[in-house]
């Protein structure tokens, strides 16, 4: 295997890992707020979070590219104030991947928290536990399958993301050329052997992640049935 192939896979893993960690940090408090909020405007936030699942990635990518452009207010502000240019950079595709991966992390976490009995929270509060302690010591341990599902789905989705990454980052080797973009590039140049290696690698990673998700969820359901 050539160094370009390895470097592309490493960059893909770096992007997927950074995106997954970022979304886990964002997703936990967001999912908690959505799961227990009674606000009428909650549905608006839920709809916005799920937009990446229904919108073509190129649409999101286009608007992000416009926003990141130094010719527009936000991009110009970043360049003038912090000397940062997000378009066609790793940081740009990282932010784009976070936005595209929001529903894949937040939905499993929100569903897991919403499915927990209210008595868990009430018992913790009765014992004088704070909301933070209740979340990390009581609620979070009981939604492990949801956390693992969110992490695995986010990682798998990120390594397979194509449209939004290509729109925002282009195809710059060592900077924005991840595996999904490389597959498209190799097919365009009729280099099917390398495209097949990339495709097979992504297929195996996605398959292993799905097997892990189903195995853990099955084990959790069995242990829950035994305990009850």
Backbone as a ProteinNet text record, in pm:
[ID]
protein_1_A
[PRIMARY]
XXXXXXXXXXXXXXXXXXXXXXXXXXXXXXXXXXXXXXXXXXXXXXXXXXXXXXXXXXXXXXXXXXXXXXXXXXXXXXXXXXXXXXXXXXXXXXXXXXXXXXXXXXXXXXXXXXXXXXXXXXXXXXXXXXXXXXXXXXXXXXXXXXXXXXXXXXXXXXXXXXXXXXXXXXXXXXXXXXXXXXXXXXXXXXXXXXXXXXXXXXXXXXXXXXXXXXXXXXXXXXXXXXXX
[TERTIARY]
84	0	87.1	51.8	129.5	109.7	205.3	197.8	74.9	33.3	-86.4	-210	-217.4	-330.7	-334.5	-219.8	-212	-239.9	-180.9	-201.1	-349.2	-415.4	-557.8	-641.6	-610	-683.6	-658.2	-534.4	-502.4	-579.4	-584.1	-658.9	-807.4	-858.6	-999.6	-1028.1	-939.5	-955.8	-943.4	-853	-836	-962.2	-1018.9	-1141.9	-1257.4	-1273.2	-1383.3	-1369.5	-1247.8	-1225.8	-1252.5	-1198.9	-1220.1	-1368	-1436.7	-1579.5	-1660.1	-1627.7	-1701.6	-1684.4	-1561	-1536	-1608.3	-1601.2	-1667.5	-1818.7	-1875.2	-2020	-2065.1	-1980.2	-2016.2	-2024.1	-1928.7	-1928.9	-2047.7	-2081.6	-2197.1	-2327.5	-2328	-2451	-2505.7	-2419.8	-2467.9	-2554	-2506	-2593.3	-2712.9	-2693.1	-2804.6	-2913.9	-2874.6	-2972.2	-3045.4	-2973.6	-3036.3	-3142	-3105.7	-3199.5	-3322.7	-3303.4	-3416.5	-3502.9	-3440.5	-3514.8	-3607.5	-3566.6	-3643.6	-3708.7	-3689.9	-3752.1	-3900.5	-3980.3	-4123	-4157.9	-4056.7	-4078.8	-4146.3	-4231.8	-4303.9	-4212.7	-4103.6	-4013.3	-3908.3	-3921.4	-3826	-3828.4	-3947	-3958.6	-3880.1	-3863.8	-3786.1	-3640.2	-3585.9	-3447	-3428.3	-3526	-3517.4	-3517.6	-3599.7	-3605.2	-3473	-3414.6	-3287.8	-3175.6	-3175.5	-3072.6	-3084.5	-3206.9	-3229.3	-3221.7	-3206	-3199.7	-3092.8	-2974.2	-2873	-2916.4	-3019.1	-3065.4	-3155.6	-3214.2	-3308.2	-3256.2	-3166.3	-3111	-2996.9	-2983.3	-2865.1	-2739.1	-2634.7	-2511.1	-2453.6	-2475.9	-2422.5	-2489.6	-2614.8	-2684.2	-2618.9	-2598.8	-2531.9	-2390.5	-2321.6	-2185.8	-2178	-2274.4	-2275.9	-2289.7	-2386.1	-2408.5	-2290.2	-2227.7	-2108.8	-1993.1	-1978.7	-1872.4	-1893.8	-2017.7	-2049.7	-2018.3	-2056.3	-2031.7	-1882.4	-1805.8	-1662.3	-1582.5	-1640.2	-1568.5	-1529.4	-1404.7	-1361.5	-1438	-1512.6	-1590.7	-1721.4	-1755.5	-1877.6	-1843.1	-1943.7	-1920	-1849.7	-1902.3	-1846	-1702.7	-1682	-1548	-1450.2	-1496.7	-1411.1	-1373.1	-1470	-1442.9	-1337.5	-1349.6	-1252.3	-1112.8	-1105.8	-974.6	-911.3	-990.8	-936	-904.6	-992.2	-975.8	-880.3	-885	-805.6	-710.8	-709.1	-627	-659.3	-789.8	-837.5	-918.4	-887.5	-965.9	-1014.4	-1145.7	-1202	-1225.9	-1251	-1276.7	-1151.3	-1170.5	-1062.9	-950.8	-993.6	-899.6	-954.7	-866.6	-911.6	-1010.7	-983.6	-1075.1	-1213.6	-1218.4	-1346.7	-1427	-1361.5	-1435	-1468.2	-1389	-1420.3	-1550.7	-1564.1	-1687.9	-1805.3	-1782.6	-1889	-1932.4	-1836.6	-1868.7	-1945.3	-1915	-1989.9	-2135.8	-2158.6	-2296.3	-2369	-2300.4	-2363.4	-2390.3	-2312.4	-2326.9	-2415	-2470.7	-2553.1	-2662.8	-2747.1	-2856.8	-2808.9	-2695	-2646.3	-2595	-2556.9	-2515.2	-2628.9	-2700.2	-2797.4	-2922.5	-2970.4	-3093.4	-3081.8	-2976.4	-2966.2	-2956.6	-2881.5	-2869.3	-3002.4	-3073	-3202.6	-3303.3	-3307.4	-3400.3	-3366.6	-3236.9	-3197	-3237.6	-3217	-3254.7	-3405.8	-3478.3	-3624.6	-3686.8	-3617.8	-3671.9	-3647.7	-3562.4	-3534.4	-3652.7	-3681.4	-3789.4	-3760.6	-3863.6	-3848.4	-3802.4	-3831.3	-3794.8	-3644.1	-3563.3	-3418.2	-3375.9	-3429.1	-3396	-3453.9	-3578.5	-3644.6	-3574.5	-3530.3	-3460.4	-3327.7	-3257.1	-3129.5	-3148.7	-3250.2	-3276.9	-3319.2	-3394.6	-3438.3	-3318	-3213.6	-3092	-2998	-3043.4	-2964.3	-2859.8	-2868.8	-2771.3	-2804	-2700.1	-2719.5	-2755.7	-2796	-2829.6	-2708.8	-2592.9	-2470.7	-2434.7	-2438.3	-2407.4	-2508.7	-2635.2	-2740.1	-2717.7	-2677.9	-2656.6	-2540.6	-2426.8	-2306.9	-2303.2	-2367.8	-2360.8	-2483.4	-2596.1	-2720.1	-2768.9	-2789.1	-2849.7	-2753	-2633.9	-2538.3	-2501.9	-2476.8	-2446.1	-2560.2	-2682.6	-2797.3	-2832.1	-2756.8	-2779	-2651	-2571.6	-2447	-2471	-2573.6	-2596.8	-2625.1	-2696.7	-2725.8	-2600.1	-2512.5	-2386.4	-2300.2	-2289.4	-2208.4	-2267.6	-2400.1	-2466.4	-2438.5	-2451.6	-2425.6	-2281.9	-2188	-2046.3	-2016.5	-2066.2	-2037.9	-2103.2	-2228.9	-2297.8	-2231.9	-2191.8	-2126	-1993.8	-1915.2	-1784.7	-1803	-1896.3	-1920	-1972	-2061.9	-2115.8	-2006.7	-1918.4	-1814.1	-1714.7	-1675	-1577.6	-1639.6	-1772.4	-1838.9	-1892.4	-1879.5	-1930	-1854.4	-1928	-1864.4	-1900.9	-2029.7	-2072.7	-2032.7	-2057.7	-2031.2	-1881.5	-1802.5	-1656.8	-1599.1	-1648	-1598.5	-1633.7	-1752.8	-1794.6	-1711.7	-1691.2	-1623.5	-1471.6	-1420.3	-1275.7	-1208.1	-1285.1	-1223	-1150.3	-1040.5	-966	-817	-774.5	-635.1	-563.2	-467.6	-395.4	-329.8	-349.2	-290.5	-364.5	-467.4	-540.7	-690.4	-751.6	-896.5	-933.6	-837.1	-866	-886.3	-1009.6	-1041.2	-1078.3	-1102.2	-1118.7	-1235.7	-1349.1	-1465.8	-1439.5	-1368.8	-1333.1	-1230.3	-1137.8	-1035.7	-1098.6	-1204.2	-1272.7	-1326.5	-1393.2	-1447.1	-1334.4	-1225	-1113	-1050.2	-1033.9	-971.6	-1062.1	-1191.3	-1284.4	-1282.4	-1273.7	-1268.5	-1146.1	-1036.7	-914.3	-902.9	-1013.3	-1020	-921	-881.3	-789.9	-873.6	-935.7	-1033.6	-970.1	-845.4	-780.2	-766.4	-721.6	-707.6	-844.8	-939.2	-1075.4	-1135	-1106.1	-1156.6	-1095.4	-966.5	-902.2	-965	-986.7	-1053.5	-1194.4	-1268.7	-1407.5	-1415.9	-1327.6	-1328.1	-1292.4	-1197.7	-1158	-1274.2	-1342.2	-1456.2	-1570.9	-1590.6	-1695.2	-1667.2	-1544	-1509.3	-1521.8	-1476.7	-1488.4	-1635.1	-1718.3	-1860.9	-1927.6	-1890.4	-1947.7	-1912.1	-1785.6	-1740.8	-1813.2	-1828.8	-1897.9	-2043.4	-2110.7	-2250.2	-2260.6	-2167.4	-2166.5	-2149.1	-2061	-2039.9	-2168	-2235	-2359.4	-2463.2	-2488.9	-2591.3	-2553.2	-2426.7	-2382.2	-2402.4	-2363.2	-2376	-2522.7	-2602.8	-2745.8	-2814.2	-2776.2	-2833.6	-2793.7	-2666.5	-2618.7	-2688.4	-2710.4	-2777.1	-2921.7	-2989.9	-3129.7	-3139.5	-3043.8	-3045.2	-3022	-2923	-2893.6	-3009.4	-3076.8	-3190.9	-3307	-3327.9	-3433.8	-3407.6	-3280.3	-3245.6	-3264.9	-3224.3	-3234.8	-3378.6	-3469.3	-3608.4	-3683.9
-120.4	0	124.9	223.5	344.7	436	530.5	625.2	714.9	746.9	829.8	760.1	628.1	549.6	553.3	529	528.3	667.6	769.9	907.4	947.4	904.2	936.8	868.7	742.8	670.8	732.9	774.4	839	969.8	1048.6	1174.1	1148.4	1042.2	1005.1	969	887.9	850.5	969.7	1061.1	1182.3	1267.1	1284.6	1363.7	1297	1165.8	1093.4	1095.2	1080	1080.3	1217.8	1322.7	1459.1	1495.9	1455.9	1485.3	1410.7	1283.9	1202	1253.9	1286.4	1340.3	1473.1	1559.5	1689.8	1673.7	1583.2	1563.8	1497.4	1414.2	1354.3	1463.1	1555.9	1666.2	1759.5	1780.6	1865	1789.7	1661.9	1583.8	1551.7	1526.8	1488.1	1597.3	1720.9	1823.8	1858.5	1854.4	1886.3	1781.3	1653.4	1545.1	1551.5	1583.8	1596.7	1707.4	1822.2	1935.1	1900.1	1832.3	1797.3	1687.4	1593.9	1480.7	1525.4	1625	1662.9	1800.3	1867	1998.6	1984.3	2075.7	2079.7	2203.4	2270.7	2391.9	2360.1	2448.9	2428.9	2443.3	2517.2	2537.9	2426.3	2325	2213.2	2147.4	2140	2073.9	2148.4	2279	2357.3	2315.4	2301.3	2259.3	2114.9	2028.9	1891.2	1885	1969.8	1973.5	2022.7	2125.3	2179	2076.1	2003	1900.9	1789.2	1756.2	1645.7	1688.4	1816.3	1864.2	1794.1	1765.7	1696.3	1558.7	1499.6	1368	1375.7	1491.8	1505	1597	1688.7	1778.7	1710.4	1732.6	1684.1	1743.8	1664	1717.6	1836.2	1837.9	1948.3	2080.5	2075.1	2198.2	2257.1	2172.1	2218.1	2263.2	2184.4	2219.4	2353.3	2379.4	2506.6	2625.3	2615.3	2727.3	2747.3	2638.5	2650.6	2713	2672.5	2729.5	2879	2918.2	3061.5	3134.4	3073	3135.5	3146.3	3044.2	3043	3133.5	3172.2	3252.2	3388.1	3431.9	3564.2	3679.2	3651	3755	3784.3	3700.7	3721.8	3757.2	3804.7	3865.3	3770.8	3646.9	3555.7	3516.3	3476.4	3438.1	3554.3	3673.4	3791.6	3823.8	3809.2	3832.9	3736.6	3607.3	3508.4	3538.5	3578.7	3606.4	3731.9	3835.5	3961.7	3955.3	3888.9	3887	3777.9	3660.8	3547.7	3488	3545.6	3494.1	3347.5	3317.3	3181.1	3179	3084.6	3064.3	2919.1	2901.6	2767.6	2696.4	2771.5	2708	2635.2	2511.9	2428.4	2406.6	2375	2344.6	2229.7	2166.5	2057.4	2107.3	2225.7	2281.8	2304.1	2342.7	2364.3	2236.6	2128.7	2003.1	1941.3	1973.9	1926.5	1989.7	2120.6	2188.7	2138.6	2120.9	2070.9	1930.3	1846.5	1710.1	1708.2	1802.2	1813.6	1845.7	1941	1979.2	1863.7	1795.9	1684.2	1565.2	1551.4	1435.5	1457.1	1577.3	1607.5	1504.7	1470	1376.7	1236.7	1195.7	1060.1	1042.5	1152.4	1145.1	1179.9	1287.7	1339.7	1252.7	1201.1	1121.6	996	913.7	797.3	836.2	943.3	986.7	1036.3	1115.8	1168.5	1055.8	960.8	848.2	763.5	744.7	667.2	734.5	865.4	939.1	943.9	963.6	972.3	839.5	728.5	596.9	556.7	630.7	596.2	631.6	549.8	582.2	713.4	792.3	919.3	895.1	778.3	746.7	752	729.7	737.2	876.9	978	1115.6	1153.2	1114.4	1152.2	1092.8	968.5	903.4	973.2	1010.7	1079.5	1215.7	1289.2	1421.2	1408.1	1303	1280.2	1257.1	1193.4	1168	1288	1398.9	1521.2	1536	1455.6	1463.1	1580.8	1645.2	1756.1	1702.5	1792.1	1750.6	1692.7	1755.7	1706.5	1567.7	1548.7	1417.7	1314.1	1351.8	1259.6	1216.8	1312.2	1279.5	1182.3	1213.9	1133	1003.6	1000.7	881.9	792.8	847.6	768.7	749.2	859.9	850.4	795.7	852.2	813.1	664.4	605.8	461.7	373.6	425.1	346.3	364.8	448.9	463.9	429.9	338.9	299.9	254.2	170	130.1	249.3	348.4	467.4	546.9	555.9	627.2	557.2	425.2	347.9	355	348.3	360.1	495.7	602.3	736.2	753.4	702.7	713.8	635.6	512.4	428.2	483	525.5	579.9	709	793.1	919.1	892.8	801.6	768.8	709.3	613.8	549.1	648	736.2	835.8	931.4	969.2	1065.6	1008.3	882.3	826.2	806.2	803.7	787	915.7	1026.7	1155	1198.7	1245.9	1281.9	1422.7	1446.7	1571.1	1695	1696.1	1816.1	1842	1732.5	1746.5	1798.2	1744.8	1788.5	1934.6	1977	2115.4	2211.7	2178.1	2269.8	2260.4	2136.5	2117.1	2087.9	2051	2015.7	1882.4	1871.4	1745	1775.1	1821.8	1860.3	1748	1679.8	1569.9	1615.9	1534.6	1565.7	1670	1730.7	1837.2	1808.7	1778.7	1755.3	1630.6	1559.2	1441.9	1318.7	1296.7	1178.7	1063.6	946.8	824.7	832.8	886.9	892.6	981.4	1090.6	1179.4	1111.1	1036.5	966.4	860.9	794.1	694.4	761.1	872.6	946.4	987.8	1036.2	1083	968.3	852.3	738	682	682.1	634.5	728.9	858	955.9	934	887.6	863.2	716.2	641.3	499.5	410.6	455.4	375.7	290	187.5	108.6	23.9	-15.4	-98.7	-23.1	101.7	182	217.7	250.1	280.1	161	41.7	-78.9	-97	-63.6	-76.3	19.7	142.7	239.4	191.7	147.4	105.4	-13.6	-111.8	-230.6	-195.5	-104.6	-63.2	4	95.1	163	66	-29.8	-130.4	-212.4	-257.2	-340.3	-261.9	-137.2	-55.6	-36.1	-2.4	18	-110.2	-223.4	-352.3	-386.9	-367.2	-397.4	-309	-180.9	-90.3	-131.1	-173.1	-216.8	-345.3	-436.5	-560.1	-527.4	-432.9	-391.3	-333.1	-247.8	-186.4	-292.4	-383	-485.2	-580.8	-613.9	-705.3	-643.5	-517.7	-451.5	-430.4	-388.7	-369.7	-500	-608.7	-739.1	-781.6	-762.6	-798.2	-715.5	-586.6	-500.1	-541.4	-578.7	-622.9	-752.4	-841.7	-968.6	-942.5	-856	-827	-753.4	-667.7	-594.1	-690.3	-787	-885.1	-973.1	-1008.1	-1092.3	-1017.8	-887.4	-807.9	-779.7	-780	-754.1	-882.5
0	0	0	-84.6	-94.7	23.9	35.5	147.2	136.1	12.9	-6	49.8	26.7	76.7	229.4	292.6	439.5	495.2	433	481	473	365.7	349.9	457	486.2	591	728.2	752.8	880.6	895.1	787.7	791.5	812.3	748.8	766.6	911.4	970.5	1110.8	1204	1171.7	1252.3	1249.9	1130.9	1118.9	1191.6	1172.2	1236.8	1388.1	1438.9	1583.9	1643.6	1578.2	1628.7	1626	1520	1508.2	1613.8	1635.5	1732.2	1873.8	1912.5	2046.9	2064.9	1964.8	1973.4	1987.2	1907.7	1912.1	2041.6	2100.3	2229.2	2336.1	2335.2	2431.5	2408.6	2282.6	2250.2	2273.3	2238.1	2238.4	2375.7	2473.3	2606.4	2670.7	2682.9	2742.4	2653.6	2521.5	2430.7	2440.3	2440.2	2451.2	2584.9	2691.7	2824	2822.2	2764.7	2759.1	2676.6	2564.7	2477.9	2539.9	2607.9	2665.2	2777.9	2854.7	2972.7	2962.2	2848.7	2831	2796.7	2848.9	2817.3	2735.5	2686.7	2608.6	2475.4	2431.7	2306	2185	2201.9	2088.1	2077.1	2162.9	2156.6	2019.7	1959.4	1829.2	1721.8	1738.8	1641.9	1646.6	1767	1782.1	1734.1	1763	1715.6	1562.8	1501.2	1355.1	1296.7	1357.9	1308.9	1321.5	1431.6	1452.3	1349.1	1312.3	1217.9	1071.2	1043.7	906	822	876.9	795	745.8	807.4	764.6	642.5	617.7	505.7	395.2	430	329.8	254.9	125.7	53.8	115.7	136.5	196.4	120.4	-12.5	-91	-56.4	-11.3	28.1	152.6	253.8	376.1	343.3	260.6	223	151.9	66.3	-7.6	87.7	179.9	271.2	366.6	407.1	491.8	414.6	288.5	205.8	187.2	166.5	154.1	284.4	398.4	528.3	557.7	518.6	546.8	452.9	343.5	243.7	301.8	279.8	328.3	263.7	158.7	92.4	165.6	263.7	341.7	486.2	558.6	690.5	787.6	802.1	901.4	865.7	740.3	697.4	704.9	669.6	676.5	820.1	912.4	1054.2	1107	1073.8	1119.8	1066.8	941	881.4	940	958.8	1009.7	1159	1235.9	1381.5	1429.4	1364.1	1412.9	1308.8	1189.1	1079.6	1051.1	1050.6	1026.7	897.8	810.8	689.4	690	705.6	721	587.9	483.6	354.2	306	260.6	208.4	311	433.1	541.3	624.4	702.5	789	892.7	947.3	1047.6	989.1	862.1	796.5	780.3	735.9	719.4	855.1	957.6	1093.1	1141.8	1126	1164.9	1081.3	951.7	864.1	905.9	943.7	986.5	1117.7	1205.7	1331.4	1303.1	1215.4	1180.8	1113.7	1021.1	950.3	1041.8	1148.8	1237.1	1358	1374.1	1492.3	1518.3	1420.5	1451.4	1486.2	1434.1	1458.7	1601.7	1665.1	1804.3	1898.9	1870.5	1966	1974	1862.2	1865.3	1952.4	1938.8	2028.2	2174.7	2204.6	2343.7	2398	2318.3	2361.8	2383	2291.4	2304.9	2427.5	2452.7	2570.6	2699.7	2708.9	2830	2847.3	2738.3	2746.3	2788.6	2759.1	2792.9	2938.4	3009	3148.7	3238.2	3337.6	3432	3505.3	3525.8	3597	3739.9	3793.9	3932.9	3955.7	3851.3	3866.1	3910.8	3841.5	3876.5	4012.6	4035.1	4159.7	4281.2	4269.2	4380.1	4408.1	4303.6	4321.6	4386.2	4341.8	4399.5	4545.6	4576.6	4715	4806.3	4751.3	4828.3	4831.2	4775.8	4781.5	4672.7	4567.5	4458.6	4365.9	4317.1	4224.5	4086	3996.9	3860.5	3789.3	3811.5	3746	3795.3	3927.4	3983.8	3939	3936	3891.4	3746.9	3664.6	3523.9	3505.4	3568.2	3544.5	3625.7	3741.6	3827.1	3816.5	3769.7	3765.2	3622	3550.4	3417.4	3313.1	3305.4	3201.6	3205.2	3323.9	3325.1	3273.6	3278.7	3234.7	3087.3	3018.4	2874.3	2796.2	2850.5	2782.8	2638.6	2613.6	2473.6	2382.3	2433.9	2353.2	2325.1	2424.3	2406.1	2301.8	2313.9	2219.8	2079.3	2071.3	1940.9	1878.2	1957.1	1905.8	1859.1	1938.2	1902.4	1774.7	1768.3	1651.1	1524.8	1535.2	1417.7	1369.3	1463.8	1427.4	1357.4	1413.4	1353.3	1214.1	1203	1073.3	970.4	1012.7	919.9	873	964.4	931.5	830.3	847.7	752.9	615.3	607.7	479.3	421.1	494	445.7	320.9	222.2	95.6	49.5	26.6	-35.8	40.3	169.5	248	260.3	269.7	280.6	149.4	38.3	-92.6	-118.3	-77.6	-98.7	-14.7	111	203.3	192.3	174.2	180	48.4	-51.6	-178.5	-169.1	-241.7	-249.3	-240	-121.9	-99.9	-25.5	-86.4	-20.7	109.9	214.4	343.6	423.4	365.8	433.3	439.3	326	322.4	242	188.9	104.5	192.7	233.7	313	219.6	276.5	196.2	99.2	143.3	55.1	-65.1	-45.2	-155.6	-245.9	-184.3	-261.8	-353	-306.3	-389.7	-515.7	-497.7	-612.9	-707.3	-651	-732.3	-811.2	-745.5	-812.6	-922.9	-899.7	-1002.3	-1122.5	-1096	-1204.6	-1294.5	-1233.4	-1311.5	-1355.4	-1336.2	-1376.5	-1301.7	-1182.8	-1100.1	-1005.1	-1059.8	-984.7	-874.4	-890.5	-789.1	-657	-663.4	-541.6	-486.2	-573.7	-528.8	-455.1	-503.2	-437.6	-299.5	-283.1	-151.6	-51.1	-95.7	-7.7	28.3	-71.6	-49.9	43.3	22.4	106.9	250.8	268.3	403.5	476.5	409	470.9	498.6	406.9	427.4	553	569.4	685.2	815.5	815.9	936.6	974.9	877.5	904.1	952.1	891.5	930.9	1074.7	1110.3	1247.2	1347.8	1315.9	1407.2	1428.3	1321.7	1334.6	1415.6	1396.3	1475.4	1623.9	1653.8	1792.7	1851.6	1775	1823.2	1856.4	1763.5	1784.6	1897.2	1909.2	2014.8	2152.8	2166.9	2296.1	2332.4	2235.7	2263.3	2301.3	2234.6	2267.8	2408.4	2442.3	2575.6	2682.3	2653.6	2750.2	2770.7	2661.6	2674.3	2754.9	2735.8	2810.3	2958.7	2988.9	3130.2	3197.2	3120.8	3176.1	3204	3114.5	3133.6	3254.6	3275.3	3389	3519.9	3519.6	3642.5	3682.5	3581.5	3614.1	3642.6
[MASK]
++++++++++++++++++++++++++++++++++++++++++++++++++++++++++++++++++++++++++++++++++++++++++++++++++++++++++++++++++++++++++++++++++++++++++++++++++++++++++++++++++++++++++++++++++++++++++++++++++++++++++++++++++++++++++++++++++++

